[in-house]
Amino acid sequence: MAGYDFTTRVRGALIKAREEALRRHHDSVGTEHLLLGLLLEDDIPVKDIIETLGAQPIDLQSAVERMISSGRAKMGLDASELPYTPRARVVLDQAIAAARESGDGYVGTQHLLLGIIREKQGVAARALESVGFTEPRLRREIMRPQAGKRAPTVADTPTSAESQIPLSIAVEVRYGDGSSARKVFASRDEAIGFLSTSSQN
């Protein structure tokens, strides 16, 4: 997570995610808790994005609720002690990648929302898909306010050679249970470094 600053809203959502996991007596913070925490943060831009795409925050909360159940109560457990699941870590990595691709030096709630659906396999991604969300639709809506800031100039228009350069490199991460998730890197060197480290583990 080094090198990127999480906004106050994102930090608030992560705190609420831990609280949701603890309230439900879960041993770790999963993608479902990240989505619930984000919804509980009641961030206006995220709420606007969700509603523009034809859903309501309560729809997403209900979708998550249908897919999870509470665990058994444990004494003395603190929310700050709960670890992130591998899938939740992929979401955070994807949120950072989304911020990088957008040229933002911070990770905002919109990046976290995009990171959730990019993970693809977790409860939160499936909840978003259940109300009709897809990554392309979500990305277009997130980028819409930025696109309206100013008209493009000649300098903004890529040449044919530049347009062939990928904005990012995606690597498929496979878990022990047979599922997978996409991890996005800003450069080939980052992707190679990740693959080299993974092959040694």
C-alpha distance (Angstrom), angle and dihedral (degrees) to the residues before:
residue distance angle dihedral
M1 . . .
A2 3.81 . .
G3 3.78 117.6 .
Y4 3.80 97.8 29.2
D5 3.76 126.8 88.0
F6 3.80 117.9 -140.8
T7 3.79 111.9 -142.4
T8 3.79 120.9 -119.8
R9 3.81 89.0 -104.8
V10 3.80 92.4 53.8
R11 3.80 91.6 47.2
G12 3.79 88.2 50.3
A13 3.80 90.5 50.6
L14 3.82 90.9 50.7
I15 3.80 91.1 50.8
K16 3.81 90.5 49.9
A17 3.81 89.5 47.4
R18 3.81 90.3 57.6
E19 3.78 90.4 46.7
E20 3.81 90.4 51.6
A21 3.80 91.2 50.9
L22 3.82 91.0 49.2
R23 3.81 92.7 45.7
R24 3.79 89.8 54.4
H25 3.82 91.9 46.3
H26 3.79 93.3 -117.3
D27 3.80 121.3 157.1
S28 3.80 96.2 -137.4
V29 3.80 143.8 19.0
G30 3.79 110.8 -99.1
T31 3.78 134.8 -177.9
E32 3.80 89.5 -90.3
H33 3.80 90.7 60.1
L34 3.82 91.1 47.7
L35 3.79 90.3 55.2
L36 3.80 93.3 45.0
G37 3.81 90.2 48.0
L38 3.79 90.4 50.6
L39 3.80 91.6 50.4
L40 3.80 91.8 47.4
E41 3.81 90.4 52.5
D42 3.82 85.0 67.6
D43 3.79 93.3 -147.8
I44 3.82 109.4 -174.0
P45 3.85 97.5 -143.6
V46 3.82 91.6 50.2
K47 3.79 91.1 45.7
D48 3.82 89.8 50.8
I49 3.82 91.2 50.1
I50 3.80 92.0 50.3
E51 3.80 93.0 48.0
T52 3.80 93.8 44.8
L53 3.80 88.6 55.6
G54 3.79 89.8 55.5
A55 3.80 104.3 -98.0
Q56 3.79 140.0 95.7
P57 3.81 127.5 -130.7
I58 3.81 88.7 -116.3
D59 3.82 88.7 58.4
L60 3.80 90.6 58.7
Q61 3.78 92.8 44.0
S62 3.81 90.2 51.6
A63 3.80 91.2 48.3
V64 3.82 90.4 54.1
E65 3.79 92.1 45.7
R66 3.80 90.6 55.6
M67 3.80 91.5 55.3
I68 3.80 102.3 46.4
S69 3.79 138.2 53.4
S70 3.78 133.1 -161.7
G71 3.78 122.7 -99.8
R72 3.77 130.9 -140.1
A73 3.78 119.7 -68.3
K74 3.81 116.1 -102.6
M75 3.79 124.8 -161.9
G76 3.79 122.7 -124.9
L77 3.81 97.6 10.4
D78 3.79 116.1 144.7
A79 3.81 124.3 -154.0
S80 3.80 92.1 -130.0
E81 3.82 89.7 59.9
L82 3.80 95.1 59.2
P83 3.82 112.6 107.1
Y84 3.79 125.0 -141.2
T85 3.79 116.8 -107.5
P86 3.84 117.0 -120.5
R87 3.79 89.2 -105.0
A88 3.82 92.1 51.8
R89 3.81 89.0 51.5
V90 3.80 89.1 52.9
V91 3.81 88.2 53.6
L92 3.81 91.3 53.4
D93 3.80 91.3 46.1
Q94 3.80 89.5 50.3
A95 3.82 91.2 48.8
I96 3.80 89.4 54.6
A97 3.82 90.2 47.1
A98 3.82 90.3 50.8
A99 3.82 90.6 51.4
R100 3.80 90.3 49.1
E101 3.81 92.7 49.0
S102 3.81 89.8 50.6
G103 3.80 91.0 51.7
D104 3.81 91.5 -117.3
G105 3.77 120.3 143.7
Y106 3.79 91.8 -150.4
V107 3.79 138.5 54.0
G108 3.79 110.8 -120.6
T109 3.78 133.5 -176.4
Q110 3.80 90.7 -94.6
H111 3.81 89.9 57.6
L112 3.80 90.4 49.0
L113 3.81 90.6 52.1
L114 3.80 90.5 50.6
G115 3.80 90.6 46.6
I116 3.80 89.8 54.9
I117 3.80 95.2 56.3
R118 3.81 92.4 41.4
E119 3.80 90.6 61.2
K120 3.84 86.4 66.9
Q121 3.82 102.1 -174.8
G122 3.82 105.5 58.6
V123 3.79 129.3 92.9
A124 3.81 92.4 -101.9
A125 3.81 94.5 52.2
R126 3.79 90.3 48.3
A127 3.81 90.3 49.4
L128 3.81 90.4 53.7
E129 3.79 91.1 47.7
S130 3.82 91.2 48.9
V131 3.82 90.0 65.3
G132 3.79 92.5 47.1
F133 3.80 101.9 -93.5
T134 3.79 120.7 146.5
E135 3.79 129.6 179.9
P136 3.85 94.1 -111.2
R137 3.83 92.6 50.1
L138 3.78 92.0 46.3
R139 3.80 93.4 46.6
R140 3.82 92.1 49.4
E141 3.80 91.6 51.8
I142 3.80 92.8 46.3
M143 3.80 92.1 49.4
R144 3.82 94.6 44.7
P145 3.86 97.2 87.0
Q146 3.81 90.9 48.7
A147 3.80 92.4 48.6
G148 3.79 90.3 55.4
K149 3.78 96.0 55.1
R150 3.81 95.1 88.8
A151 3.77 140.9 -12.3
P152 3.80 115.1 -96.0
T153 3.79 117.4 -102.1
V154 3.78 130.5 -152.4
A155 3.79 88.7 -95.3
D156 3.81 89.8 57.8
T157 3.80 93.4 55.7
P158 3.82 112.3 91.7
T159 3.77 120.4 -134.6
S160 3.79 118.1 -118.8
A161 3.81 89.7 -98.7
E162 3.79 93.1 49.3
S163 3.80 92.4 48.2
Q164 3.80 89.3 61.3
I165 3.82 92.9 58.3
P166 3.81 110.0 98.3
L167 3.80 116.8 -122.0
S168 3.79 90.5 -142.6
I169 3.78 143.3 -2.8
A170 3.80 120.4 -120.5
V171 3.79 124.4 -150.8
E172 3.80 122.8 -169.7
V173 3.84 110.7 -127.3
R174 3.81 112.9 -154.6
Y175 3.82 121.6 -158.1
G176 3.79 129.3 -150.7
D177 3.80 91.2 -105.0
G178 3.79 90.9 62.6
S179 3.82 96.5 -104.8
S180 3.78 124.3 118.6
A181 3.79 142.6 -155.7
R182 3.78 133.7 -165.7
K183 3.82 120.0 -111.8
V184 3.80 116.5 -163.6
F185 3.82 124.9 -149.9
A186 3.78 128.8 -168.7
S187 3.81 94.0 -138.3
R188 3.78 141.8 21.3
D189 3.82 90.4 -115.0
E190 3.82 91.0 58.7
A191 3.80 91.1 49.9
I192 3.81 92.6 47.9
G193 3.79 90.7 48.5
F194 3.79 91.2 51.5
L195 3.80 92.7 48.4
S196 3.80 92.1 47.4
T197 3.80 91.7 51.1
S198 3.82 92.2 46.2
S199 3.80 92.7 50.8
Q200 3.80 90.4 55.3
N201 3.80 93.6 53.6
